Amino acid sequence: MTENNHYDELEGRSADERSKGQFKKLVAQLVHAKENASFFSDVLKDIDPSCITDTKALAGIPVTRKSDLVEGQKKLPPFGGMTALNLGQIGRLFQSPGPIYDPEGRQTDYWRTARAFHAAGFRANDVVLNTLSYHMTPGGFILDGGASALGCAVIPAGPGNTEQQLEIIRDLKPNGYCGTPSFLRILLEKADAQNVDTSCFKKALVTGEALPPSVRDWFVARGIQVGQVYATADLGAIAYESLAGEGLIVDEGVLVEIVRPGTNDPVAIGEVGEVVVTNLNSQAYPLIRFGTGDLSAVLEGNSPCGRTNMRIKGWMGRADQTTKVKGMFVHPGQINQVVKAHTQIQKGRLVVSNDDNRDAMTLQCEVEAGNDDLIQAIAQSMQTICKLRGAVELVSLGSLANDGKVIDDIRSYK
Amino acid sequence: MTENNHYDELEGRSADERSKGQFKKLVAQLVHAKENASFFSDVLKDIDPSCITDTKALAGIPVTRKSDLVEGQKKLPPFGGMTALNLGQIGRLFQSPGPIYDPEGRQTDYWRTARAFHAAGFRANDVVLNTLSYHMTPGGFILDGGASALGCAVIPAGPGNTEQQLEIIRDLKPNGYCGTPSFLRILLEKADAQNVDTSCFKKALVTGEALPPSVRDWFVARGIQVGQVYATADLGAIAYESLAGEGLIVDEGVLVEIVRPGTNDPVAIGEVGEVVVTNLNSQAYPLIRFGTGDLSAVLEGNSPCGRTNMRIKGWMGRADQTTKVKGMFVHPGQINQVVKAHTQIQKGRLVVSNDDNRDAMTLQCEVEAGNDDLIQAIAQSMQTICKLRGAVELVSLGSLANDGKVIDDIRSYK
């Protein structure tokens, strides 16, 4: 593949060019957020935006987590002070389950999915059946905006009424599909059962749920090439697959970091952690270091397709591991506080079990060397910080699983 | 009201300015349609677009009726050759019940409803709950496009899930509503029953069904000012109410004529007939003299709000009066053929009855003077043209009801 197959010149930038361009945007975005979004005025009160010129400096800004957003919206409805425009100045207003309110700014392709459609092989004048809902939640518009910006014709079908969708497939012969992979499968199987020809479909952009390799293979065997886009109702597109099929390439309009769950701290390349995203392009909703609650990891190197941006693995689970032990909440942030209180600990993991139906917790700590004094000191910190007694186990460096888990709840309730 | 209350300067144009501006656009549109839409190439094959410079010349172009559209789409799917762009070049593609396919071009506010929102008192930064569906049919987008173009924030709620809508009303406090009047009533009554405060609503743009005066009064008593827009899935906005509340003002982007049902012939001002619309603004779908199948009549004079365009009365029923008599189809066009065959007849109306459960038809004819010879001649024409025997009754000029009916089917099947 050549650069001609890129959506724009941004995708082929050198790391240096990209960094310069994005951090310039970031500084402006931080100034905008600090001035116009009361929540971020508070988060950034001790931060000088002009100093945030590299990833190290960025890591000094506290992460705002999805749970902060939910609480914030309750305290200061509807947007918790995270929007930088008045309600009426925002383009569209959505309600996702929670309820959580999501704003859509007025920019063309506000959710930045045109790039993902392009990478999945979509081009101008394609006819695209869009089966995400346009009602209440932004899913339908997230995809509609990108396909439209790319110059495709969109059929806003929504997620229901498969009989009518088959009629539309028969009459309009769309060559593209966007929506969940499971709904595409439902449509195709129903079409088979009714002898409706679906050979019109040549490409699909799927999102919203995992795409197991067997399902992808099933689509490909029917002549449908499939790309994925990882997007959320707060941020729009975060990362997307190219036809090279090796990981998800980070979108050019966001900064992505992987941090240790419950903390503000980026993990090493390849380590599993929480996906934290800074939106560089939204005037309406300048989310800064927003913790998505999703787990992923950085994939080293560049994609063979020539896109040079950072890649991440797909979705690897949920990062929010807050749990209740003996009726008390235990947050990953507390465990990280314990870990940080002892410089000897490189990495920690709380295992919550329930032998004999009694909750028990053990903090496993990676250390180079340790002794009973260290164990006692750590146990003391844990009791002080978590208000709960727990065991401490010292383990060798690198022995804890790389799965992003700070709290591993292995209780069973049979 | 002053011109400052108009959406743009087009609304206050003199009749002469408007005519010049619109017929200039019409000529260009006719050229475009004739060159790029095969159906209209055929309709306009004997027409020189440059000669269509006034309403009289326009009346020489055959009316394309909704039934032609339905047949055309079946013969030449999906758009019957009435679109002037390839499928993939069109912005969005919809399917309305029928099924009938409706294209949406890529222009901002393609359906031209911003003007109607404005006339109903909506302004930039209003927050608007849109309860028409965005799925399959274009209703949601018809309103969304106009509210967005006006600078309002839109909540794409769709027509279902009233519980969730009440939650949204409580949290986002929209000051505007758009959708059907009946759904607004359902929402407000449900809110009352659950003690949800709906005093946020100050204005509504309603469409899609009749707005009985009692329902309007009920909204107004709750502090909600209501405007109507008459729009269809083929044409978008045709006419709209202003706050003056006297009839519907024709949209600046269309030419509206009232014709005798089943014919190409404009009726006199005030006479009830079929609404025929020519879309001056759609590059995608240049509908020329499109018979909507709706009945209305021109309201003489100008609106007190200062908008100078032609006004029509609201929806007065359906124009398509095709019926079956003794198992044979009788079309309004046949009755008009009979009427035209006898210059003495000013106006005709076929009354279909079924005394003793036997179908009978009587052609009532307005004449200045007549005799048995005329009656016999008319009866003969009727039998030749309709292949059915019927009675003829001569009546005095102006005695037939002004209700747009060419065929009045008064049969009862008790």
Interface residues (C-beta under 8 A of the other chain):
Chain A: P77 P78 N86 L87 G88 Q89 I90 G91 R92 L93 F94 Q95 P99 Y101 R106 A124 N125 D126 V127 S133 Y134 H135 M136 G140 F141 S148 C152 A153 V154 I155 P156 A157 G158 G160 N161 Q164 E167 I168 D171 L172
Chain B: P77 P78 N86 L87 G88 Q89 I90 G91 R92 L93 F94 Q95 P99 Y101 R106 A124 N125 D126 V127 S133 Y134 H135 M136 G140 F141 S148 C152 A153 V154 I155 P156 A157 G158 G160 N161 Q164 E167 I168 D171 L172
